[in-house]
Structure formats: C-alpha cells, structure tokens
Amino acid sequence: MKIAIPTANNLLAMHFGHCEIFTLITVNPENQVILGTETVQAPPHEPGLLPRWLAEKDVTLVIAGGMGQRAQMLFADQGIQVVVGAPAQSPEALVKSYLGGTLLSGINLCDH
C-alpha cells in the first residue's frame, strides 16, 4: 500500500491542490510497518493532474487536510481512497495513526 501526503516543512500541508512536495510512504497494512518513505516534487499545478500523477506512482490512499469535491471524485475515478480533515502532523505520524485506526479526521478545510 502506498500513501501520499502533501507536505510543507515535514508537516501535512493543509491546501492539497497547491502543495509543492508529496511524501509517499509505502506500508505493509497487515503488520502496520512502514517499508519506505520518499519525497517527490509535485508537477506544476493543473486541474485534474494530481490524481493521474499519483495513480502512476501506485498511490492507493491520500491523507489531506482539505480537498475540493471535484478532486475527491477524480481520485475515486483512479481508485484512490481519500481521507480529508487530517491534522497538521508529520507524514509518519499520520500514517501510523491511520494504520492503527486512530487517525482523527475533522472538517474538510477546502470548500471548492
């Protein structure tokens, strides 16, 4: 399983669509172990591009602070699950919380 998290200063970036860096974390969900972490530069902002780009990188889950409804639908079209309303924590902490079933998601911080 590969999880993508938009990041800035090694914390979750709250506005997904304009994020410049993504942290990609590969995990084994069965034993809840992080297998690898990489950071990648996002492509230039273009509506609808990120879902395809992350799908090409084998991402199956995105953890975000906020994301518009259209983007969420485009991710669903790519077979990528989205969790919105996550707190501004480190990518590793967010993934560990998700795997442990304790990730608190709140209000979607994006209204478009």
Backbone as XML, in Angstrom:
<?xml version="1.0"?>
<chain id="A" units="angstrom">
  <residue number="1" name="MET">
    <atom name="N" x="0.855" y="-1.174" z="0.000"/>
    <atom name="CA" x="0.000" y="0.000" z="0.000"/>
    <atom name="C" x="0.894" y="1.228" z="0.000"/>
  </residue>
  <residue number="2" name="LYS">
    <atom name="N" x="0.547" y="2.217" z="-0.839"/>
    <atom name="CA" x="1.321" y="3.454" z="-0.874"/>
    <atom name="C" x="0.393" y="4.618" z="-0.542"/>
  </residue>
  <residue number="3" name="ILE">
    <atom name="N" x="0.840" y="5.440" z="0.404"/>
    <atom name="CA" x="0.059" y="6.573" z="0.896"/>
    <atom name="C" x="0.764" y="7.866" z="0.502"/>
  </residue>
  <residue number="4" name="ALA">
    <atom name="N" x="0.009" y="8.818" z="-0.041"/>
    <atom name="CA" x="0.548" y="10.128" z="-0.410"/>
    <atom name="C" x="0.036" y="11.185" z="0.565"/>
  </residue>
  <residue number="5" name="ILE">
    <atom name="N" x="0.964" y="12.036" z="1.006"/>
    <atom name="CA" x="0.612" y="13.118" z="1.922"/>
    <atom name="C" x="1.247" y="14.408" z="1.398"/>
  </residue>
  <residue number="6" name="PRO">
    <atom name="N" x="0.427" y="15.441" z="1.131"/>
    <atom name="CA" x="1.002" y="16.720" z="0.726"/>
    <atom name="C" x="1.727" y="17.327" z="1.923"/>
  </residue>
  <residue number="7" name="THR">
    <atom name="N" x="2.977" y="17.755" z="1.735"/>
    <atom name="CA" x="3.752" y="18.224" z="2.880"/>
    <atom name="C" x="4.425" y="19.564" z="2.620"/>
  </residue>
  <residue number="8" name="ALA">
    <atom name="N" x="4.638" y="20.266" z="3.728"/>
    <atom name="CA" x="5.417" y="21.501" z="3.751"/>
    <atom name="C" x="6.099" y="21.536" z="5.113"/>
  </residue>
  <residue number="9" name="ASN">
    <atom name="N" x="7.402" y="21.721" z="5.124"/>
    <atom name="CA" x="8.167" y="21.743" z="6.376"/>
    <atom name="C" x="7.963" y="20.465" z="7.189"/>
  </residue>
  <residue number="10" name="ASN">
    <atom name="N" x="7.888" y="19.323" z="6.501"/>
    <atom name="CA" x="7.701" y="17.996" z="7.091"/>
    <atom name="C" x="6.416" y="17.865" z="7.917"/>
  </residue>
  <residue number="11" name="LEU">
    <atom name="N" x="5.405" y="18.642" z="7.552"/>
    <atom name="CA" x="4.081" y="18.524" z="8.152"/>
    <atom name="C" x="3.058" y="18.488" z="7.024"/>
  </residue>
  <residue number="12" name="LEU">
    <atom name="N" x="1.883" y="17.955" z="7.328"/>
    <atom name="CA" x="0.797" y="17.943" z="6.357"/>
    <atom name="C" x="0.519" y="19.369" z="5.895"/>
  </residue>
  <residue number="13" name="ALA">
    <atom name="N" x="0.555" y="19.596" z="4.587"/>
    <atom name="CA" x="0.179" y="20.888" z="4.010"/>
    <atom name="C" x="-1.344" y="20.915" z="3.909"/>
  </residue>
  <residue number="14" name="MET">
    <atom name="N" x="-1.941" y="21.951" z="4.410"/>
    <atom name="CA" x="-3.389" y="21.954" z="4.542"/>
    <atom name="C" x="-4.150" y="22.199" z="3.234"/>
  </residue>
  <residue number="15" name="HIS">
    <atom name="N" x="-3.525" y="22.813" z="2.228"/>
    <atom name="CA" x="-4.224" y="23.027" z="0.955"/>
    <atom name="C" x="-3.626" y="22.094" z="-0.098"/>
  </residue>
  <residue number="16" name="PHE">
    <atom name="N" x="-4.310" y="21.041" z="-0.360"/>
    <atom name="CA" x="-3.820" y="19.962" z="-1.203"/>
    <atom name="C" x="-3.413" y="20.399" z="-2.608"/>
  </residue>
  <residue number="17" name="GLY">
    <atom name="N" x="-4.248" y="21.121" z="-3.287"/>
    <atom name="CA" x="-4.048" y="21.409" z="-4.704"/>
    <atom name="C" x="-2.836" y="22.259" z="-5.030"/>
  </residue>
  <residue number="18" name="HIS">
    <atom name="N" x="-2.321" y="22.989" z="-4.060"/>
    <atom name="CA" x="-1.183" y="23.867" z="-4.325"/>
    <atom name="C" x="0.077" y="23.399" z="-3.614"/>
  </residue>
  <residue number="19" name="CYS">
    <atom name="N" x="0.086" y="22.165" z="-3.184"/>
    <atom name="CA" x="1.243" y="21.612" z="-2.490"/>
    <atom name="C" x="2.387" y="21.378" z="-3.483"/>
  </residue>
  <residue number="20" name="GLU">
    <atom name="N" x="3.610" y="21.677" z="-3.063"/>
    <atom name="CA" x="4.765" y="21.500" z="-3.937"/>
    <atom name="C" x="5.493" y="20.180" z="-3.712"/>
  </residue>
  <residue number="21" name="ILE">
    <atom name="N" x="5.329" y="19.591" z="-2.537"/>
    <atom name="CA" x="6.023" y="18.353" z="-2.177"/>
    <atom name="C" x="5.002" y="17.330" z="-1.677"/>
  </residue>
  <residue number="22" name="PHE">
    <atom name="N" x="5.182" y="16.090" z="-2.095"/>
    <atom name="CA" x="4.393" y="14.984" z="-1.547"/>
    <atom name="C" x="5.341" y="13.998" z="-0.898"/>
  </residue>
  <residue number="23" name="THR">
    <atom name="N" x="4.944" y="13.516" z="0.263"/>
    <atom name="CA" x="5.663" y="12.421" z="0.894"/>
    <atom name="C" x="4.896" y="11.154" z="0.563"/>
  </residue>
  <residue number="24" name="LEU">
    <atom name="N" x="5.588" y="10.206" z="-0.038"/>
    <atom name="CA" x="4.986" y="8.918" z="-0.392"/>
    <atom name="C" x="5.531" y="7.877" z="0.569"/>
  </residue>
  <residue number="25" name="ILE">
    <atom name="N" x="4.623" y="7.203" z="1.258"/>
    <atom name="CA" x="5.019" y="6.220" z="2.261"/>
    <atom name="C" x="4.445" y="4.865" z="1.876"/>
  </residue>
  <residue number="26" name="THR">
    <atom name="N" x="5.335" y="3.901" z="1.692"/>
    <atom name="CA" x="4.930" y="2.537" z="1.381"/>
    <atom name="C" x="4.821" y="1.771" z="2.691"/>
  </residue>
  <residue number="27" name="VAL">
    <atom name="N" x="3.696" y="1.082" z="2.875"/>
    <atom name="CA" x="3.454" y="0.366" z="4.126"/>
    <atom name="C" x="2.962" y="-1.046" z="3.860"/>
  </residue>
  <residue number="28" name="ASN">
    <atom name="N" x="3.142" y="-1.881" z="4.860"/>
    <atom name="CA" x="2.508" y="-3.191" z="4.881"/>
    <atom name="C" x="1.337" y="-3.050" z="5.848"/>
  </residue>
  <residue number="29" name="PRO">
    <atom name="N" x="0.097" y="-2.948" z="5.344"/>
    <atom name="CA" x="-1.036" y="-2.714" z="6.240"/>
    <atom name="C" x="-1.334" y="-3.883" z="7.170"/>
  </residue>
  <residue number="30" name="GLU">
    <atom name="N" x="-0.893" y="-5.084" z="6.806"/>
    <atom name="CA" x="-1.180" y="-6.246" z="7.645"/>
    <atom name="C" x="-0.444" y="-6.191" z="8.972"/>
  </residue>
  <residue number="31" name="ASN">
    <atom name="N" x="0.847" y="-5.807" z="8.925"/>
    <atom name="CA" x="1.587" y="-5.725" z="10.184"/>
    <atom name="C" x="1.887" y="-4.286" z="10.592"/>
  </residue>
  <residue number="32" name="GLN">
    <atom name="N" x="1.292" y="-3.322" z="9.859"/>
    <atom name="CA" x="1.369" y="-1.900" z="10.168"/>
    <atom name="C" x="2.807" y="-1.385" z="10.229"/>
  </residue>
  <residue number="33" name="VAL">
    <atom name="N" x="3.623" y="-1.812" z="9.270"/>
    <atom name="CA" x="5.025" y="-1.423" z="9.222"/>
    <atom name="C" x="5.258" y="-0.506" z="8.021"/>
  </residue>
  <residue number="34" name="ILE">
    <atom name="N" x="5.996" y="0.589" z="8.267"/>
    <atom name="CA" x="6.412" y="1.467" z="7.186"/>
    <atom name="C" x="7.609" y="0.830" z="6.500"/>
  </residue>
  <residue number="35" name="LEU">
    <atom name="N" x="7.493" y="0.602" z="5.191"/>
    <atom name="CA" x="8.549" y="-0.058" z="4.428"/>
    <atom name="C" x="9.487" y="0.928" z="3.737"/>
  </residue>
  <residue number="36" name="GLY">
    <atom name="N" x="9.009" y="2.120" z="3.467"/>
    <atom name="CA" x="9.847" y="3.105" z="2.792"/>
    <atom name="C" x="9.161" y="4.450" z="2.709"/>
  </residue>
  <residue number="37" name="THR">
    <atom name="N" x="9.971" y="5.500" z="2.629"/>
    <atom name="CA" x="9.470" y="6.869" z="2.538"/>
    <atom name="C" x="10.273" y="7.613" z="1.482"/>
  </residue>
  <residue number="38" name="GLU">
    <atom name="N" x="9.583" y="8.361" z="0.635"/>
    <atom name="CA" x="10.267" y="9.210" z="-0.331"/>
    <atom name="C" x="9.501" y="10.513" z="-0.467"/>
  </residue>
  <residue number="39" name="THR">
    <atom name="N" x="10.212" y="11.579" z="-0.806"/>
    <atom name="CA" x="9.556" y="12.843" z="-1.100"/>
    <atom name="C" x="9.729" y="13.120" z="-2.585"/>
  </residue>
  <residue number="40" name="VAL">
    <atom name="N" x="8.670" y="13.623" z="-3.190"/>
    <atom name="CA" x="8.693" y="13.916" z="-4.617"/>
    <atom name="C" x="8.140" y="15.313" z="-4.861"/>
  </residue>
  <residue number="41" name="GLN">
    <atom name="N" x="8.716" y="15.975" z="-5.837"/>
    <atom name="CA" x="8.253" y="17.293" z="-6.254"/>
    <atom name="C" x="6.975" y="17.125" z="-7.063"/>
  </residue>
  <residue number="42" name="ALA">
    <atom name="N" x="5.948" y="17.869" z="-6.701"/>
    <atom name="CA" x="4.684" y="17.808" z="-7.442"/>
    <atom name="C" x="4.854" y="18.459" z="-8.809"/>
  </residue>
  <residue number="43" name="PRO">
    <atom name="N" x="4.093" y="17.998" z="-9.786"/>
    <atom name="CA" x="4.133" y="18.660" z="-11.092"/>
    <atom name="C" x="3.495" y="20.046" z="-10.971"/>
  </residue>
  <residue number="44" name="PRO">
    <atom name="N" x="3.706" y="20.916" z="-11.950"/>
    <atom name="CA" x="3.061" y="22.237" z="-11.920"/>
    <atom name="C" x="1.550" y="22.088" z="-11.768"/>
  </residue>
  <residue number="45" name="HIS">
    <atom name="N" x="0.950" y="23.028" z="-11.034"/>
    <atom name="CA" x="-0.487" y="22.947" z="-10.765"/>
    <atom name="C" x="-1.284" y="22.995" z="-12.068"/>
  </residue>
  <residue number="46" name="GLU">
    <atom name="N" x="-2.137" y="21.982" z="-12.210"/>
    <atom name="CA" x="-3.033" y="21.893" z="-13.361"/>
    <atom name="C" x="-4.256" y="21.119" z="-12.885"/>
  </residue>
  <residue number="47" name="PRO">
    <atom name="N" x="-5.448" y="21.686" z="-12.991"/>
    <atom name="CA" x="-6.636" y="20.992" z="-12.509"/>
    <atom name="C" x="-6.735" y="19.570" z="-13.061"/>
  </residue>
  <residue number="48" name="GLY">
    <atom name="N" x="-6.962" y="18.618" z="-12.166"/>
    <atom name="CA" x="-7.154" y="17.223" z="-12.553"/>
    <atom name="C" x="-5.893" y="16.410" z="-12.749"/>
  </residue>
  <residue number="49" name="LEU">
    <atom name="N" x="-4.724" y="17.023" z="-12.665"/>
    <atom name="CA" x="-3.476" y="16.307" z="-12.929"/>
    <atom name="C" x="-3.035" y="15.418" z="-11.764"/>
  </residue>
  <residue number="50" name="LEU">
    <atom name="N" x="-3.155" y="15.899" z="-10.542"/>
    <atom name="CA" x="-2.612" y="15.156" z="-9.398"/>
    <atom name="C" x="-3.189" y="13.751" z="-9.234"/>
  </residue>
  <residue number="51" name="PRO">
    <atom name="N" x="-4.483" y="13.522" z="-9.413"/>
    <atom name="CA" x="-4.979" y="12.147" z="-9.287"/>
    <atom name="C" x="-4.309" y="11.175" z="-10.271"/>
  </residue>
  <residue number="52" name="ARG">
    <atom name="N" x="-4.148" y="11.593" z="-11.516"/>
    <atom name="CA" x="-3.484" y="10.723" z="-12.504"/>
    <atom name="C" x="-2.011" y="10.525" z="-12.148"/>
  </residue>
  <residue number="53" name="TRP">
    <atom name="N" x="-1.351" y="11.602" z="-11.785"/>
    <atom name="CA" x="0.078" y="11.564" z="-11.448"/>
    <atom name="C" x="0.332" y="10.639" z="-10.257"/>
  </residue>
  <residue number="54" name="LEU">
    <atom name="N" x="-0.486" y="10.752" z="-9.212"/>
    <atom name="CA" x="-0.294" y="9.886" z="-8.044"/>
    <atom name="C" x="-0.677" y="8.440" z="-8.353"/>
  </residue>
  <residue number="55" name="ALA">
    <atom name="N" x="-1.675" y="8.225" z="-9.193"/>
    <atom name="CA" x="-2.031" y="6.859" z="-9.601"/>
    <atom name="C" x="-0.869" y="6.203" z="-10.334"/>
  </residue>
  <residue number="56" name="GLU">
    <atom name="N" x="-0.167" y="6.979" z="-11.161"/>
    <atom name="CA" x="1.004" y="6.448" z="-11.872"/>
    <atom name="C" x="2.125" y="6.059" z="-10.906"/>
  </residue>
  <residue number="57" name="LYS">
    <atom name="N" x="2.107" y="6.638" z="-9.723"/>
    <atom name="CA" x="3.107" y="6.320" z="-8.701"/>
    <atom name="C" x="2.602" y="5.213" z="-7.762"/>
  </residue>
  <residue number="58" name="ASP">
    <atom name="N" x="1.509" y="4.557" z="-8.139"/>
    <atom name="CA" x="0.924" y="3.432" z="-7.392"/>
    <atom name="C" x="0.359" y="3.821" z="-6.035"/>
  </residue>
  <residue number="59" name="VAL">
    <atom name="N" x="-0.052" y="5.071" z="-5.870"/>
    <atom name="CA" x="-0.673" y="5.524" z="-4.625"/>
    <atom name="C" x="-2.079" y="4.942" z="-4.536"/>
  </residue>
  <residue number="60" name="THR">
    <atom name="N" x="-2.446" y="4.457" z="-3.339"/>
    <atom name="CA" x="-3.781" y="3.909" z="-3.126"/>
    <atom name="C" x="-4.587" y="4.690" z="-2.091"/>
  </residue>
  <residue number="61" name="LEU">
    <atom name="N" x="-3.915" y="5.618" z="-1.384"/>
    <atom name="CA" x="-4.582" y="6.415" z="-0.349"/>
    <atom name="C" x="-3.916" y="7.778" z="-0.279"/>
  </residue>
  <residue number="62" name="VAL">
    <atom name="N" x="-4.731" y="8.826" z="-0.133"/>
    <atom name="CA" x="-4.233" y="10.179" z="0.101"/>
    <atom name="C" x="-4.786" y="10.648" z="1.439"/>
  </residue>
  <residue number="63" name="ILE">
    <atom name="N" x="-3.907" y="11.177" z="2.274"/>
    <atom name="CA" x="-4.322" y="11.812" z="3.526"/>
    <atom name="C" x="-4.122" y="13.312" z="3.335"/>
  </residue>
  <residue number="64" name="ALA">
    <atom name="N" x="-5.199" y="14.086" z="3.518"/>
    <atom name="CA" x="-5.150" y="15.520" z="3.252"/>
    <atom name="C" x="-5.846" y="16.307" z="4.354"/>
  </residue>
  <residue number="65" name="GLY">
    <atom name="N" x="-5.501" y="17.582" z="4.423"/>
    <atom name="CA" x="-6.210" y="18.483" z="5.323"/>
    <atom name="C" x="-7.508" y="18.931" z="4.668"/>
  </residue>
  <residue number="66" name="GLY">
    <atom name="N" x="-7.385" y="19.422" z="3.450"/>
    <atom name="CA" x="-8.547" y="19.870" z="2.710"/>
    <atom name="C" x="-8.417" y="19.522" z="1.244"/>
  </residue>
  <residue number="67" name="MET">
    <atom name="N" x="-9.551" y="19.236" z="0.624"/>
    <atom name="CA" x="-9.559" y="18.891" z="-0.799"/>
    <atom name="C" x="-10.959" y="19.142" z="-1.342"/>
  </residue>
  <residue number="68" name="GLY">
    <atom name="N" x="-11.034" y="19.781" z="-2.493"/>
    <atom name="CA" x="-12.319" y="20.048" z="-3.119"/>
    <atom name="C" x="-13.039" y="18.776" z="-3.540"/>
  </residue>
  <residue number="69" name="GLN">
    <atom name="N" x="-14.344" y="18.891" z="-3.699"/>
    <atom name="CA" x="-15.165" y="17.733" z="-4.070"/>
    <atom name="C" x="-14.786" y="17.178" z="-5.434"/>
  </residue>
  <residue number="70" name="ARG">
    <atom name="N" x="-14.490" y="18.055" z="-6.390"/>
    <atom name="CA" x="-14.118" y="17.572" z="-7.721"/>
    <atom name="C" x="-12.848" y="16.732" z="-7.647"/>
  </residue>
  <residue number="71" name="ALA">
    <atom name="N" x="-11.850" y="17.202" z="-6.902"/>
    <atom name="CA" x="-10.607" y="16.445" z="-6.757"/>
    <atom name="C" x="-10.886" y="15.090" z="-6.115"/>
  </residue>
  <residue number="72" name="GLN">
    <atom name="N" x="-11.745" y="15.061" z="-5.110"/>
    <atom name="CA" x="-12.070" y="13.786" z="-4.458"/>
    <atom name="C" x="-12.709" y="12.822" z="-5.451"/>
  </residue>
  <residue number="73" name="MET">
    <atom name="N" x="-13.566" y="13.342" z="-6.331"/>
    <atom name="CA" x="-14.195" y="12.480" z="-7.348"/>
    <atom name="C" x="-13.156" y="11.972" z="-8.344"/>
  </residue>
  <residue number="74" name="LEU">
    <atom name="N" x="-12.202" y="12.825" z="-8.725"/>
    <atom name="CA" x="-11.161" y="12.395" z="-9.659"/>
    <atom name="C" x="-10.274" y="11.321" z="-9.038"/>
  </residue>
  <residue number="75" name="PHE">
    <atom name="N" x="-10.005" y="11.437" z="-7.740"/>
    <atom name="CA" x="-9.240" y="10.380" z="-7.066"/>
    <atom name="C" x="-10.035" y="9.083" z="-7.036"/>
  </residue>
  <residue number="76" name="ALA">
    <atom name="N" x="-11.321" y="9.175" z="-6.753"/>
    <atom name="CA" x="-12.162" y="7.970" z="-6.744"/>
    <atom name="C" x="-12.144" y="7.306" z="-8.116"/>
  </residue>
  <residue number="77" name="ASP">
    <atom name="N" x="-12.158" y="8.114" z="-9.179"/>
    <atom name="CA" x="-12.099" y="7.567" z="-10.536"/>
    <atom name="C" x="-10.802" y="6.799" z="-10.785"/>
  </residue>
  <residue number="78" name="GLN">
    <atom name="N" x="-9.733" y="7.170" z="-10.075"/>
    <atom name="CA" x="-8.440" y="6.495" z="-10.207"/>
    <atom name="C" x="-8.306" y="5.323" z="-9.225"/>
  </residue>
  <residue number="79" name="GLY">
    <atom name="N" x="-9.344" y="5.092" z="-8.406"/>
    <atom name="CA" x="-9.290" y="4.011" z="-7.428"/>
    <atom name="C" x="-8.467" y="4.366" z="-6.195"/>
  </residue>
  <residue number="80" name="ILE">
    <atom name="N" x="-8.312" y="5.657" z="-5.938"/>
    <atom name="CA" x="-7.526" y="6.120" z="-4.790"/>
    <atom name="C" x="-8.476" y="6.624" z="-3.715"/>
  </residue>
  <residue number="81" name="GLN">
    <atom name="N" x="-8.344" y="6.078" z="-2.518"/>
    <atom name="CA" x="-9.138" y="6.487" z="-1.364"/>
    <atom name="C" x="-8.591" y="7.808" z="-0.830"/>
  </residue>
  <residue number="82" name="VAL">
    <atom name="N" x="-9.462" y="8.669" z="-0.312"/>
    <atom name="CA" x="-9.061" y="9.967" z="0.229"/>
    <atom name="C" x="-9.588" y="10.113" z="1.651"/>
  </residue>
  <residue number="83" name="VAL">
    <atom name="N" x="-8.715" y="10.561" z="2.550"/>
    <atom name="CA" x="-9.108" y="10.932" z="3.908"/>
    <atom name="C" x="-8.852" y="12.427" z="4.026"/>
  </residue>
  <residue number="84" name="VAL">
    <atom name="N" x="-9.877" y="13.223" z="4.347"/>
    <atom name="CA" x="-9.718" y="14.668" z="4.494"/>
    <atom name="C" x="-9.947" y="15.083" z="5.941"/>
  </residue>
  <residue number="85" name="GLY">
    <atom name="N" x="-9.462" y="16.279" z="6.251"/>
    <atom name="CA" x="-9.642" y="16.814" z="7.593"/>
    <atom name="C" x="-8.585" y="16.341" z="8.572"/>
  </residue>
  <residue number="86" name="ALA">
    <atom name="N" x="-7.465" y="15.807" z="8.060"/>
    <atom name="CA" x="-6.398" y="15.323" z="8.939"/>
    <atom name="C" x="-5.668" y="16.520" z="9.571"/>
  </residue>
  <residue number="87" name="PRO">
    <atom name="N" x="-5.076" y="16.321" z="10.745"/>
    <atom name="CA" x="-4.354" y="17.410" z="11.404"/>
    <atom name="C" x="-2.965" y="17.618" z="10.814"/>
  </residue>
  <residue number="88" name="ALA">
    <atom name="N" x="-2.384" y="18.776" z="11.060"/>
    <atom name="CA" x="-1.054" y="19.132" z="10.558"/>
    <atom name="C" x="0.020" y="18.439" z="11.388"/>
  </residue>
  <residue number="89" name="GLN">
    <atom name="N" x="0.266" y="17.174" z="11.079"/>
    <atom name="CA" x="1.283" y="16.372" z="11.761"/>
    <atom name="C" x="2.290" y="15.883" z="10.727"/>
  </residue>
  <residue number="90" name="SER">
    <atom name="N" x="3.332" y="15.223" z="11.199"/>
    <atom name="CA" x="4.316" y="14.662" z="10.282"/>
    <atom name="C" x="3.676" y="13.528" z="9.488"/>
  </residue>
  <residue number="91" name="PRO">
    <atom name="N" x="4.157" y="13.288" z="8.271"/>
    <atom name="CA" x="3.602" y="12.190" z="7.469"/>
    <atom name="C" x="3.665" y="10.845" z="8.182"/>
  </residue>
  <residue number="92" name="GLU">
    <atom name="N" x="4.772" y="10.571" z="8.845"/>
    <atom name="CA" x="4.917" y="9.283" z="9.538"/>
    <atom name="C" x="3.892" y="9.143" z="10.657"/>
  </residue>
  <residue number="93" name="ALA">
    <atom name="N" x="3.655" y="10.216" z="11.407"/>
    <atom name="CA" x="2.664" y="10.162" z="12.488"/>
    <atom name="C" x="1.269" y="9.939" z="11.922"/>
  </residue>
  <residue number="94" name="LEU">
    <atom name="N" x="0.949" y="10.601" z="10.820"/>
    <atom name="CA" x="-0.365" y="10.422" z="10.197"/>
    <atom name="C" x="-0.558" y="8.990" z="9.720"/>
  </residue>
  <residue number="95" name="VAL">
    <atom name="N" x="0.466" y="8.424" z="9.092"/>
    <atom name="CA" x="0.366" y="7.051" z="8.590"/>
    <atom name="C" x="0.221" y="6.070" z="9.750"/>
  </residue>
  <residue number="96" name="LYS">
    <atom name="N" x="1.006" y="6.241" z="10.785"/>
    <atom name="CA" x="0.895" y="5.345" z="11.952"/>
    <atom name="C" x="-0.496" y="5.435" z="12.576"/>
  </residue>
  <residue number="97" name="SER">
    <atom name="N" x="-1.043" y="6.645" z="12.673"/>
    <atom name="CA" x="-2.400" y="6.802" z="13.201"/>
    <atom name="C" x="-3.418" y="6.136" z="12.294"/>
  </residue>
  <residue number="98" name="TYR">
    <atom name="N" x="-3.263" y="6.305" z="10.975"/>
    <atom name="CA" x="-4.184" y="5.684" z="10.037"/>
    <atom name="C" x="-4.148" y="4.169" z="10.171"/>
  </residue>
  <residue number="99" name="LEU">
    <atom name="N" x="-2.942" y="3.602" z="10.158"/>
    <atom name="CA" x="-2.806" y="2.150" z="10.244"/>
    <atom name="C" x="-3.344" y="1.612" z="11.563"/>
  </residue>
  <residue number="100" name="GLY">
    <atom name="N" x="-3.183" y="2.388" z="12.626"/>
    <atom name="CA" x="-3.659" y="1.964" z="13.942"/>
    <atom name="C" x="-5.134" y="2.240" z="14.171"/>
  </residue>
  <residue number="101" name="GLY">
    <atom name="N" x="-5.786" y="2.864" z="13.196"/>
    <atom name="CA" x="-7.209" y="3.150" z="13.330"/>
    <atom name="C" x="-7.507" y="4.322" z="14.246"/>
  </residue>
  <residue number="102" name="THR">
    <atom name="N" x="-6.512" y="5.176" z="14.501"/>
    <atom name="CA" x="-6.716" y="6.294" z="15.424"/>
    <atom name="C" x="-6.595" y="7.661" z="14.752"/>
  </residue>
  <residue number="103" name="LEU">
    <atom name="N" x="-6.492" y="7.690" z="13.414"/>
    <atom name="CA" x="-6.383" y="8.976" z="12.720"/>
    <atom name="C" x="-7.693" y="9.731" z="12.861"/>
  </residue>
  <residue number="104" name="LEU">
    <atom name="N" x="-7.600" y="10.898" z="13.464"/>
    <atom name="CA" x="-8.774" y="11.732" z="13.624"/>
    <atom name="C" x="-8.895" y="12.644" z="12.418"/>
  </residue>
  <residue number="105" name="SER">
    <atom name="N" x="-9.952" y="12.487" z="11.684"/>
    <atom name="CA" x="-10.190" y="13.390" z="10.565"/>
    <atom name="C" x="-11.297" y="14.330" z="10.984"/>
  </residue>
  <residue number="106" name="GLY">
    <atom name="N" x="-11.164" y="15.575" z="10.599"/>
    <atom name="CA" x="-12.127" y="16.576" z="11.006"/>
    <atom name="C" x="-12.812" y="17.187" z="9.807"/>
  </residue>
  <residue number="107" name="ILE">
    <atom name="N" x="-12.959" y="18.482" z="9.867"/>
    <atom name="CA" x="-13.642" y="19.223" z="8.814"/>
    <atom name="C" x="-12.741" y="19.334" z="7.596"/>
  </residue>
  <residue number="108" name="ASN">
    <atom name="N" x="-13.304" y="19.123" z="6.426"/>
    <atom name="CA" x="-12.590" y="19.329" z="5.185"/>
    <atom name="C" x="-12.274" y="20.816" z="5.091"/>
  </residue>
  <residue number="109" name="LEU">
    <atom name="N" x="-10.992" y="21.151" z="5.066"/>
    <atom name="CA" x="-10.591" y="22.546" z="5.109"/>
    <atom name="C" x="-10.643" y="23.239" z="3.751"/>
  </residue>
  <residue number="110" name="CYS">
    <atom name="N" x="-11.185" y="22.569" z="2.761"/>
    <atom name="CA" x="-11.292" y="23.151" z="1.431"/>
    <atom name="C" x="-12.765" y="23.189" z="1.041"/>
  </residue>
  <residue number="111" name="ASP">
    <atom name="N" x="-13.238" y="24.344" z="0.562"/>
    <atom name="CA" x="-14.673" y="24.470" z="0.272"/>
    <atom name="C" x="-14.968" y="24.604" z="-1.217"/>
  </residue>
  <residue number="112" name="HIS">
    <atom name="N" x="-14.038" y="24.149" z="-2.074"/>
    <atom name="CA" x="-14.315" y="24.213" z="-3.514"/>
    <atom name="C" x="-14.035" y="22.892" z="-4.186"/>
  </residue>
</chain>
